[in-house]
Amino acid sequence: MSVDESLLDDPGAVLAADRSELLRFVATSGAQVREAMTRADEAGVARLAEDGRPRSVVVAAAGASRHVGSVLEAVAGASCPVPVLRADGFALPGWVGPLDLVVAVGGATPPEETWALADESARRGCRLLVVAPPEGPLAEAARRARGVHVPVHRSGRPSRADLWARAVPLLLAADALGLASVPMDALERAADRLDRTAERCGPAVDPLDNPAKSLALQLIDALPLLWASGDVAAMPARRFADRIAVDAGLPAVADELPAAGHAAAALLDGSLRPDEDDFFRDRVEEGGVGRPRVVVVRDAEEDPRVALRREQLAQIAADGGVAWSEVVATPGHPVERLAELVSVTDFAATYLALVHGTDPSRRSTVNELDDRTRRR
């Protein structure tokens, strides 16, 4: 695998290498939020409140949509008055029924498990919210259940660039049901923050002033240890690991503080710890697993005890010569902070793929798995 660090110094070369136009899709995430707000309103998401608050919310979303439920968990936080369950198997829990809201999210040909859960929820008489293209098995399930269907028009976007089109309707539904406070103006501010982050992280900005390019360069020969600090940070950290895998074809490990504390500390002193000869080693030429680099995906609001754990781990990393980076959200509504962290890490994953000479649109093994699943 060839690595060209100088690529990020040349905006024209970056755009030429990005044949899938992922950078453009990430840069227009703010517009995607605004479009999703309009479509959700037109689809009548607010009428979900007519039947009162559900007993629980079950989110059926797999594949490229699998982080949608985590968006709601992050924004609602621990104060959400009902449990939010992410269902990623082929069957609903036995207790799910008419008192519960099932949210099915997917594309024109959704993963088999998402379709199975939507179909089962319709048969059980569950309340159903579908976020999917106008036609397809999920749209049909919404019609049978007389549920609310928010249409998603991808406009050429790859599925993994559709996060906001799929998550915003769920956030507006949560606001209407009193599960979380996500008013329209908070989503507008989130869209504005996505626009501003795109300006900071775009191809035309020099790596020294571009947090996403800088992070990508730091991860070139590293094994990223992505640690979330703060409730809003967990979803962006796990999505960042997925994007590194799917876009760049590289491994990354994601976990959350403080739960990751002991395992995280062990990784800082394990067999991958840098040795005295590491400075002179060209790991790109040698191949193999890179040395660990901690990337803390950090919320602007942290529990003081979690912040202390992070500081303790930072000292251990420094003592052991383990590199440390942070992506930090600026203050604001939870959806604003979440949007900023997602945007910076989405840009960074794409830049990392391009520097490695990888076309993010070429996912042959992922496409093969999808094809095999559909042929069943």
C-alpha positions in Angstrom: 0.0 0.0 0.0 1.6 3.3 -1.1 1.4 6.3 1.2 1.6 9.9 -0.1 1.6 12.3 2.8 2.2 15.3 0.5 -1.2 14.7 -1.2 -2.9 16.7 1.5 -0.8 19.8 0.7 -2.4 19.9 -2.8 -6.2 20.6 -2.8 -6.5 19.8 -6.5 -4.8 16.4 -6.0 -7.0 15.6 -3.0 -10.2 16.3 -5.1 -8.8 14.2 -8.0 -8.0 11.3 -5.7 -11.5 11.5 -4.1 -13.3 9.8 -7.1 -16.3 8.9 -4.9 -16.7 12.5 -3.8 -17.0 11.6 -0.2 -15.4 14.9 0.9 -18.2 16.7 -0.9 -20.9 14.7 0.8 -19.3 15.2 4.2 -19.0 19.0 3.5 -22.7 19.2 2.6 -23.9 17.5 5.8 -25.4 20.8 7.0 -27.7 20.9 4.0 -28.5 17.3 4.6 -29.8 18.1 8.1 -32.0 20.9 6.8 -33.4 18.8 4.0 -34.2 16.0 6.5 -36.0 18.5 8.8 -38.2 19.5 6.0 -39.0 15.9 4.9 -39.7 14.8 8.5 -42.1 17.7 8.9 -43.9 17.0 5.6 -44.2 13.3 6.5 -46.0 14.1 9.8 -43.5 12.9 12.3 -45.2 15.0 14.9 -48.4 12.9 14.7 -46.6 10.1 16.5 -47.4 12.0 19.6 -51.1 11.5 19.1 -50.9 8.1 20.7 -48.9 9.3 23.7 -45.4 8.4 24.9 -44.3 4.9 23.9 -43.2 2.4 26.5 -39.9 2.0 24.7 -38.1 2.9 21.5 -36.6 0.0 19.5 -34.3 1.1 16.7 -33.9 -1.4 13.9 -30.9 -0.2 11.9 -28.0 -2.3 10.5 -25.2 -1.8 8.1 -24.5 1.8 7.2 -27.4 2.9 9.4 -26.3 1.1 12.5 -25.3 4.2 14.4 -28.7 6.0 14.0 -29.9 4.6 17.4 -26.8 5.8 19.0 -27.5 9.3 17.8 -30.7 9.3 19.8 -29.0 7.8 22.9 -26.3 10.5 22.7 -28.7 13.4 22.4 -31.3 12.2 24.8 -28.7 11.1 27.4 -29.5 9.5 30.7 -32.6 11.6 31.2 -34.5 9.9 28.5 -37.8 8.7 30.2 -38.1 5.5 28.3 -35.5 2.9 27.3 -33.9 3.0 23.9 -33.0 -0.4 22.5 -30.8 -0.9 19.4 -32.0 -4.1 17.8 -29.5 -5.5 15.4 -30.5 -9.2 15.1 -33.3 -10.9 13.2 -36.0 -11.0 15.9 -37.6 -8.4 18.2 -37.6 -9.1 22.0 -40.6 -11.0 23.0 -42.0 -8.2 25.1 -42.2 -5.6 22.2 -45.7 -4.9 21.2 -48.4 -2.2 20.5 -47.1 0.0 23.4 -43.7 0.3 21.8 -42.3 2.4 19.0 -40.2 0.6 16.4 -38.0 2.8 14.2 -36.8 1.0 11.0 -34.0 2.7 9.1 -32.4 1.6 5.9 -31.9 2.0 2.1 -33.7 0.7 -0.9 -32.3 -2.8 -0.3 -32.0 -2.8 3.5 -30.0 -5.5 5.4 -32.1 -8.6 5.9 -32.3 -8.1 9.6 -33.7 -4.6 9.3 -36.4 -5.8 7.0 -37.2 -8.8 9.2 -37.6 -6.5 12.3 -39.8 -4.0 10.4 -42.0 -6.9 9.1 -42.3 -8.4 12.5 -43.2 -5.1 14.2 -46.0 -4.6 11.6 -47.4 -8.1 12.4 -47.3 -7.4 16.2 -49.1 -4.1 15.8 -46.3 -1.9 17.0 -46.2 1.8 16.3 -43.8 2.2 13.4 -41.6 5.0 12.1 -39.7 4.2 8.9 -36.9 6.2 7.5 -36.1 4.8 4.1 -36.5 5.4 0.3 -40.0 6.0 -1.1 -40.2 2.4 -2.4 -38.9 -0.8 -1.0 -39.6 -3.4 1.7 -39.4 -0.9 4.6 -41.8 1.5 2.8 -44.2 -1.5 2.4 -44.0 -2.3 6.1 -44.9 1.3 7.0 -48.0 1.1 4.8 -49.1 -2.2 6.3 -48.6 -0.8 9.8 -50.1 2.5 9.0 -47.0 4.1 10.4 -45.1 7.2 9.6 -42.7 7.0 6.6 -40.1 9.7 6.1 -38.7 9.3 2.6 -34.9 9.4 2.1 -33.7 10.6 -1.3 -29.9 9.8 -1.4 -29.1 12.0 -4.5 -26.1 9.9 -5.2 -24.7 9.8 -1.7 -23.2 6.5 -0.5 -25.1 5.0 2.4 -22.5 5.8 5.0 -22.8 9.5 4.0 -26.5 9.4 4.8 -26.3 9.6 8.6 -28.2 12.9 9.0 -30.9 12.1 6.5 -31.6 9.0 8.6 -31.0 10.3 12.1 -32.8 13.7 12.0 -36.3 12.3 11.7 -35.7 10.1 14.7 -34.5 13.1 16.7 -37.6 15.1 15.7 -39.8 12.2 16.7 -38.1 12.0 20.1 -38.8 15.7 20.6 -42.5 15.4 19.6 -42.8 12.4 22.0 -41.1 14.2 24.9 -38.2 11.8 25.0 -35.5 14.4 24.3 -35.4 18.2 23.8 -34.4 18.6 20.2 -36.1 21.7 18.9 -35.9 22.9 15.3 -33.5 25.7 16.3 -31.1 23.3 17.9 -31.0 21.3 14.6 -30.5 24.5 12.7 -27.5 25.3 14.9 -26.2 21.8 14.3 -26.5 22.4 10.6 -24.6 25.7 10.9 -21.9 24.0 12.9 -21.5 21.3 10.3 -21.1 24.1 7.7 -18.4 25.8 9.8 -16.6 22.5 10.5 -16.6 21.8 6.7 -14.9 25.2 6.2 -12.2 24.3 8.8 -11.7 20.7 7.5 -12.1 21.2 3.7 -9.5 20.2 1.1 -8.4 23.9 0.5 -7.2 24.3 4.1 -3.6 23.6 4.9 -2.9 20.6 7.1 -1.4 22.8 9.8 -4.7 24.6 10.2 -7.0 21.7 9.3 -7.8 19.4 12.3 -9.0 16.6 10.1 -6.0 16.5 7.8 -3.6 16.8 10.8 -5.3 13.8 12.5 -5.2 11.7 9.3 -1.4 12.4 9.0 -0.9 11.4 12.6 -2.7 8.0 12.0 -0.8 7.0 8.8 1.4 4.4 10.5 -0.6 4.0 13.7 -3.1 1.6 15.3 -5.8 4.1 16.4 -7.1 3.6 19.9 -10.3 5.7 19.8 -11.5 6.5 23.3 -14.7 8.4 23.9 -14.8 10.8 26.8 -18.3 12.1 27.6 -21.7 10.7 26.8 -22.0 12.5 23.4 -18.6 11.2 22.3 -19.3 7.5 22.3 -21.2 7.4 19.0 -18.6 9.5 17.0 -15.8 7.4 18.3 -17.4 4.1 17.2 -18.4 5.6 13.9 -14.9 6.8 13.4 -13.6 3.3 13.8 -16.1 2.1 11.3 -15.2 4.8 8.8 -11.5 4.0 9.1 -12.3 0.4 8.4 -14.7 0.9 5.5 -13.0 4.0 3.9 -9.4 3.2 4.4 -9.4 -0.6 5.0 -7.5 -0.2 8.2 -8.1 -1.4 11.8 -9.1 0.8 14.7 -10.2 0.0 18.2 -13.0 2.1 19.8 -14.1 2.1 23.5 -15.5 4.5 26.1 -14.1 5.9 29.3 -14.3 5.2 32.1 -15.4 1.6 31.3 -12.3 1.1 29.1 -9.9 2.2 31.9 -8.1 -1.1 32.7 -8.0 -2.4 29.2 -6.9 1.0 27.9 -4.1 1.2 30.4 -3.0 -2.4 29.5 -2.7 -1.4 25.8 -0.4 1.5 26.7 2.0 -1.0 28.2 1.6 -4.0 25.9 3.6 -5.6 23.1 2.7 -2.7 20.8 4.3 -0.1 23.0 7.1 1.9 21.2 10.7 0.8 21.9 13.9 2.7 21.7 14.4 1.9 18.0 10.9 3.2 17.0 12.1 6.6 16.0 14.3 5.1 13.2 11.7 2.6 12.0 9.8 3.1 8.7 6.7 1.2 9.5 5.1 1.9 6.1 8.0 0.0 4.5 8.1 -2.7 7.1 4.4 -3.4 7.2 2.7 -5.1 10.2 0.6 -3.5 12.9 1.4 0.1 13.7 2.2 1.4 17.1 -0.8 2.5 19.1 -1.9 6.2 19.0 -4.6 7.3 21.4 -7.3 9.5 19.9 -9.6 10.9 22.5 -13.0 11.9 21.0 -14.0 14.3 23.7 -17.3 16.0 24.5 -17.3 19.5 25.8 -19.2 18.3 28.8 -17.5 15.6 30.8 -18.3 14.1 34.2 -15.4 15.3 36.4 -14.6 11.7 37.3 -14.4 10.7 33.6 -12.1 13.7 33.0 -9.8 12.6 35.8 -9.6 9.1 34.4 -8.7 10.6 31.0 -6.0 12.8 32.5 -4.6 9.8 34.4 -4.4 7.7 31.2 -2.8 10.7 29.4 0.0 10.7 31.9 0.5 6.9 31.6 0.6 7.3 27.8 3.2 10.2 28.0 5.4 8.1 30.4 5.3 5.2 28.0 6.0 7.3 24.9 2.5 6.5 23.4 1.3 9.3 21.1 -1.9 11.1 22.1 -4.4 13.2 20.1 -7.7 14.8 21.0 -10.8 15.8 19.0 -12.8 18.1 21.2 -16.3 19.5 20.7 -17.1 23.1 21.5 -20.0 23.8 23.9 -23.6 23.9 22.7 -26.7 21.7 22.5 -25.8 17.9 22.5 -26.8 17.6 18.8 -24.4 20.5 18.0 -21.5 18.8 19.8 -22.3 15.5 18.3 -22.4 17.0 14.8 -19.0 18.6 15.2 -17.3 15.4 16.4 -18.9 13.3 13.6 -17.9 15.9 11.0 -14.2 16.2 12.0 -13.8 12.4 12.2 -15.6 11.7 8.9 -13.2 14.1 7.2 -10.2 12.5 8.9 -11.2 9.0 7.8 -11.6 10.1 4.2 -8.3 11.9 4.2 -6.6 8.8 5.7 -8.0 6.6 2.9 -6.8 9.1 0.2 -3.3 9.3 1.7 -3.0 5.5 1.6 -4.0 5.5 -2.0 -7.3 3.9 -1.2 -10.5 4.8 -3.1 -13.2 5.0 -0.4 -15.8 4.0 -3.0 -14.2 0.6 -3.6 -15.5 -1.7 -0.9 -15.3 -5.0 -2.8 -15.6 -7.3 0.2 -18.4 -5.2 1.7 -20.3 -5.2 -1.6 -19.7 -9.0 -1.9 -21.2 -9.5 1.5 -24.2 -7.4 0.6 -24.7 -9.3 -2.7 -24.5 -12.7 -1.0 -27.0 -11.5 1.6 -29.5 -10.3 -1.0 -29.2 -13.6 -3.0 -30.4 -15.7 -0.1 
